[in-house]
Amino acid sequence: MLPVPGRDGGHRQPPPRRPGPPPTRAMPAGPPPPHQGGAPRGQVPRPPRRRRFGPGKILLTLLTVFVLFLAGVWVYLEFSINRIDALHNYDGRPAAASGTNWLIVGSDSREGLTPEDEARLVTGDVEAAGGGTRTDTMMVAHLPDNDTRPTLVSLPRDSRVAIPGHGTGKINSAFAIGGPQLLVQTVEQATGLRIDHYAEIGFGGFAKIVDAIGGVDMCVDKEMHDTFTDITIPAGCQELDGAHALGFVRMRHSEATPRSDLDRVENQRKFIGALVSQISSAGTLLNPFDVFPLLNAAPDALTIDEGDHLHNLVGLAWAMRGISSDGVLSTTVPVTSGSAEHWDKTKSQQLFDALRGDTAVPESAIMN
């Protein structure tokens, strides 16, 4: 090291350097760090873009909501409908054959009706009806396994048949004696058909379902006046409310029903066809003012067997929707007289044999 001049002109040694880290070399400038979000350098940041729901997403959302709604309705109905132990095994029960058989029962039950309801529906009270519960309507609905037409067969309530354990009597008395189980057994023994499903509806439930969908359109050829209930239904096409619908399907004391119970069961099948067709129509199913009252009324109105489910009822309704359009064979068990007390053995056997085998019913066995 060279000496450093001092203040007095002399020379002095510079102070020793302290050891330290070696000097660092400057690194050449590189590219700027990558952009970490926001607007590019030197530009005004843009507002974030909003996510828009396109037509596809909206449609998918609506479809999902609709499916969840249907699932909820299905579960509600499945667990809300009344059930009863109607079908049971016994010695000599007919074996299962082709197709599926429903026993559809319209009882004269006044359960749940207030005195005002009884007056409006002209049902009378239980004492006036003779006490107990009987069946005003009995039908066997046969749903085939092949392409033959479904069949709806009325069993006149005054038909005299063997009632197991109780001798011979009118078929509707089986219900009064032993309830649904004895009625099912009586029908099975009389027809030779195995009953697979059971459905029952009372006076009040029937009227509520009709009122729930705003009435049922019916065309009546001739004025009907029942001298027993004093109900009058004018001639012409009209909308029947619950009270008049009940009067229509029960009426047999009228000049318009000279065959009494035979005319009545024919009117019952005609009305069921109109009712099922109206319930299954788009005008009803897409109208919330019809659908929600119907969903509210149906669980309390209907009673089915313990082993039946909602999909069984849907299948029945779908098959029966063709009554009005001749897609369903509608008939009465052939009888020997207007009193409908005795079945024609030959013709009724032809009818039941055809149902067991899912074959066409012979013309000679069709009675209307």
Phi, psi and omega in degrees: 000145180275145178291148181259130180299138177265179181294329183269015178087347179283187179241145175225158179278137176293153181294145180294146177281141176279138178298144179203181181290149179297151180295143181273149179266135179293133179274144178295146181298136178250184179293155179294155180300152181300155182290128185257025181113167182081190183280155175301158183300134176087000179243156179283129181298141178272151175292149181298144180282137178276141177281126181258140176273116178282172180303324180296316180292322178297316180297318179297320179296314180297320180295320179297316178298319181295317180295318178296323178296314179298320179297319178295318179296317180300312180296319180300312181292319182303321184261359182255336182293139179294144179229151181214152179277093184257330184255132177211158179272148178205164180294130179088011178291138180302143179285154177296140180232202181291149175075186181232136183242129174252142166254116181254124187237130170252108184269162177266027180298132175258014183302132178086355181274134174277165175304326178293319178297317180298323179289319182292321182270355179054048181265338190072166180270179184298319181296319180294333181273001178096007179077158179073187181233131179237177180250117175281331186226133174222124179223144171253121176257119180254121179253110186286162175270349181244202186266014173288159184291143169300155183231136176242115186246124176274138174251104181306136188292339180269005178300132180266118182224171176284125177256113186310122178082359184223022177072211180254138180195179177293140188298330182286344179286341179300323179294318181293327183281310188230015176070196184302322183298313180290325178295315179299315180297320179298316180294318180298317182289327182283328185257337186078009179260137176276125179274124183262332183218156184224135176221138183223143176218139180263180182304307185296318180297321179299311181296323181294320180295318179297315180293328182297327181261015175079020180097166182237133180284126179221147174250121183251124185290322186221144179306136181244120177232118181271117181288345181274315182259348182066023176274135178239130176240113183292160177288155178110173179278132187202173177253117181270126174279183185302316182294314181287328176296317178297320177297323181295315184281345179261345191291129174214353177258071185207153175296336180280352178233067184295336179269012176054247188293331179292322176290324182295315182293330176292319176295326179297315179294323179296318181290319179301321177299316179293321181295311181296319179297321181288320180296321184275001181283155178297327180299331177272312185293333180263003181255107182299336179286347173258318186295311185293318174298324179295316179297329180284326185274326189300314185301321181279337184280327187258148171229130180233171180291156181301329182271000181271155181227172184299322181295333175294318178295319179298319178297320177296311181299320180295320180289324184277354183295345183269010181299315184291333184256018179067019176277353178233134174283121182245123184206172175244150174304128180302131181239169184265345182205171181294341179287343178059029180275330185235134179278147172286113188299317184291309184291320179294325177294321176299318179298309184290326176296320179295321180293320179298325184261005182055043177245165181296138178286129179300145179303325183293341182261003179264127184233119176218000000 
